[in-house]
């Protein structure tokens, strides 16, 4: 598994912290992984609608 570092604007940083605090994710990395999985799914659906 690889790691990345990405600066976040304050509004997204607060969102990530809130997701962890509310128990919707285990940690910050989990929030990012879940967000990327949703983005990947949306991209796949977009590709399907083009065909």
Secondary structure as a PSIPRED ss2 file (coil, helix, strand):
# PSIPRED VFORMAT (PSIPRED V4.0)

   1 X C   1.000  0.000  0.000
   2 X C   1.000  0.000  0.000
   3 X C   1.000  0.000  0.000
   4 X C   1.000  0.000  0.000
   5 X C   1.000  0.000  0.000
   6 X C   1.000  0.000  0.000
   7 X C   1.000  0.000  0.000
   8 X C   1.000  0.000  0.000
   9 X C   1.000  0.000  0.000
  10 X H   0.000  1.000  0.000
  11 X H   0.000  1.000  0.000
  12 X H   0.000  1.000  0.000
  13 X H   0.000  1.000  0.000
  14 X H   0.000  1.000  0.000
  15 X H   0.000  1.000  0.000
  16 X H   0.000  1.000  0.000
  17 X H   0.000  1.000  0.000
  18 X H   0.000  1.000  0.000
  19 X H   0.000  1.000  0.000
  20 X H   0.000  1.000  0.000
  21 X H   0.000  1.000  0.000
  22 X C   1.000  0.000  0.000
  23 X C   1.000  0.000  0.000
  24 X C   1.000  0.000  0.000
  25 X C   1.000  0.000  0.000
  26 X C   1.000  0.000  0.000
  27 X C   1.000  0.000  0.000
  28 X H   0.000  1.000  0.000
  29 X H   0.000  1.000  0.000
  30 X H   0.000  1.000  0.000
  31 X H   0.000  1.000  0.000
  32 X H   0.000  1.000  0.000
  33 X H   0.000  1.000  0.000
  34 X H   0.000  1.000  0.000
  35 X H   0.000  1.000  0.000
  36 X H   0.000  1.000  0.000
  37 X H   0.000  1.000  0.000
  38 X H   0.000  1.000  0.000
  39 X H   0.000  1.000  0.000
  40 X H   0.000  1.000  0.000
  41 X H   0.000  1.000  0.000
  42 X H   0.000  1.000  0.000
  43 X H   0.000  1.000  0.000
  44 X H   0.000  1.000  0.000
  45 X H   0.000  1.000  0.000
  46 X H   0.000  1.000  0.000
  47 X H   0.000  1.000  0.000
  48 X H   0.000  1.000  0.000
  49 X H   0.000  1.000  0.000
  50 X H   0.000  1.000  0.000
  51 X C   1.000  0.000  0.000
